[in-house]
Structure formats: structure tokens, C-alpha cells
Amino acid sequence: MLFGYQPCATRDARVFGPTAREFVADRFVGEEGSKLLQYVYWSNGRETESPSVGNKQCPGKNFVVLVGRLLLVELFLRYDTFTAEVGTELLGTKVTFTGVTKATSGPATQ
């Protein structure tokens, strides 16, 4: 949801090193992380390219990322704690929220 989810393309140890098959929250952060974005594909092109007639990427790809970020912000503003079950599926990890506790302070409570 937060970026072009391509589990096969983003698990190449030649590119992402020994932690290629692990979730690394800050993998794409900073100068070194920005260089790795060229190996992430979204739709028909690299994450670092803009949508065009030639590569036929989704014109709303940046909007999808924005909405995903806003969703996360809203969740953290409205709820203080989360409980979840973590498991695995065919393509990777599965997280199911099983409970939330409403925020007791902050903008969402006013």
C-alpha cells in the first residue's frame, strides 16, 4: 500500500544485500536509501520515473502514496495502542489488527 509492492523484485540480495528478505523500515531513507529506489518498480516503470506515455505508469502513483501516509497519520492520531496478530502468507507477512484503544488526548479527541 505504501509503495509499489513487488516482493520478488525487492528481495534481490545482489541489490539489497544480506537483509534483502527482511523488513527494514528505513531501507529507502537517506542518501543510500534513495539510490535503492531505482530498483523498486511501480506498475510499468521504476519508482524514480514519472508517469508518461512511454512507460505507462499509473498517473495516480504519488496520490496513492500520499493517501497511504494520511491513513497512517489518522490511525495514530485516533488510537493510542494497537494489538495485532502477525503471520505469513504466500507472498510475505500478514498483519491483522485485533484491537485498538481510542486516543485519550490529542486533536482526534477534541
FENMO-V958647 format. One record per helix or strand of 3 or more residues. SS is the DSSP state (H for helix, E for strand). FROM is the first residue (numbers start at 1). LEN is the number of residues. Records with the same first field share a line. If there is no record, write none. Layout:
BEGIN
SS: FROM-LEN  FROM-LEN
END
This chain:
BEGIN
H: 9-3  13-7  30-10  61-18  107-3
E: 79-11  92-11
END
